[in-house]
Amino acid sequence: MTALRISCGYATDRGLRRELNEDAFLVMDPIFAVADGMGGHEAGEVASRECINTLSTAPALSGGNRHATAVELQQALELADLRIRRLTDSKAGTTVSGVVLVEERHVPYWLVFNVGDSRTYRLSEGIFEQVSVDHSEVQEMVEAGYISAREALVHPRRNVVTRALGTGTDAAADYWMMPVVDGDRFLICSDGLTGEVADEQIEAVLRSVRDPQDAVDQLVQAALRSGGRDNITVLIVDAFTGANSSDVDGLQAEVLPGGPPRGAVVGGSAADAPTTGPSQQR
């Protein structure tokens, strides 16, 4: 586990049609996550921010600790759900998807988690796949055979989620555990990307662009060129072991007084510029 090195790229953009950016994200070894708030003007921002703040301050997930368990992650998500309901009177919610580095019997694993329709993809040993499964009405229609996956992209109910933290009757997360493989690449994103850019194009970028920040930037620009109808948040996490390892990008969250963790980037006003990862801070 100590030989494992992580390299990241990340960006969030308000998009071309939304007044506010209600996405939030967390880049903090060992947890990487995207939350997409919903619930009306500014309420969604409150929900996504509270989700990220709760995850970033959970003792089991902070301080570079890679020994968290699925139970501890579940407890943190349940606490986030409770806090959002108290803050917004259950009138706002957020999706959240991401991955946590955990350890079982001294062997590193990825623990992928998801609530709602933000997504986590994996490119590993030449295989590209969507790990998370959307909690949405159109996903249920696809699974029932009523519509195709391509039809789901343009269906009028495509933005209706069936699970969320902070609102509704179902806030349960799904989990997937998988071993860490040298060269793993994870993409975590809000539906502002997947609603504009097809999986085939996403896969092509992940396969062809080696630098994670360059790949993130290309995906955000692709979503903007396709219409940018929603907030767009994209994280890419690369993992290397042994001789192929590289240093962590210095992404360690630190809680600041009166504000979010340094590793968490949240949406702001219409005047805010896009927030990007370290390779653009030149």
Stockholm file with secondary structure:
# STOCKHOLM 1.0

chainA/1-282         MTALRISCGYATDRGLRRELNEDAFLVMDPIFAVADGMGGHEAGEVASRECINTLSTAPALSGGNRHATAVELQQALELADLRIRRLTDSKAGTTVSGVVLVEERHVPYWLVFNVGDSRTYRLSEGIFEQVSVDHSEVQEMVEAGYISAREALVHPRRNVVTRALGTGTDAAADYWMMPVVDGDRFLICSDGLTGEVADEQIEAVLRSVRDPQDAVDQLVQAALRSGGRDNITVLIVDAFTGANSSDVDGLQAEVLPGGPPRGAVVGGSAADAPTTGPSQQR
#=GR chainA/1-282 SS CTTCEEEEEEEEECCSSCSSCCEEEEEETTEEEEEEEESSTTHHHHHHHHHHHHHHHCGGGSTTCCCCCHHHHHHHHHHHHHHHHHHHTTSCEEEEEEEEEEEETTEEEEEEEEESSCEEEEEETTEEEECSCCCBHHHHHHHHTSSCHHHHTTCTTTTCBSCCBSSSSCCCCEEEEEECCTTCEEEEECHHHHTTSCHHHHHHHHHHCCSHHHHHHHHHHHHHHTTCCSCEEEEEEEEECGGGCCCCCSCCCCCCTTSCCTTEEECCCTTCCCEECGGGCC
#=GC SS_cons         CTTCEEEEEEEEECCSSCSSCCEEEEEETTEEEEEEEESSTTHHHHHHHHHHHHHHHCGGGSTTCCCCCHHHHHHHHHHHHHHHHHHHTTSCEEEEEEEEEEEETTEEEEEEEEESSCEEEEEETTEEEECSCCCBHHHHHHHHTSSCHHHHTTCTTTTCBSCCBSSSSCCCCEEEEEECCTTCEEEEECHHHHTTSCHHHHHHHHHHCCSHHHHHHHHHHHHHHTTCCSCEEEEEEEEECGGGCCCCCSCCCCCCTTSCCTTEEECCCTTCCCEECGGGCC
//
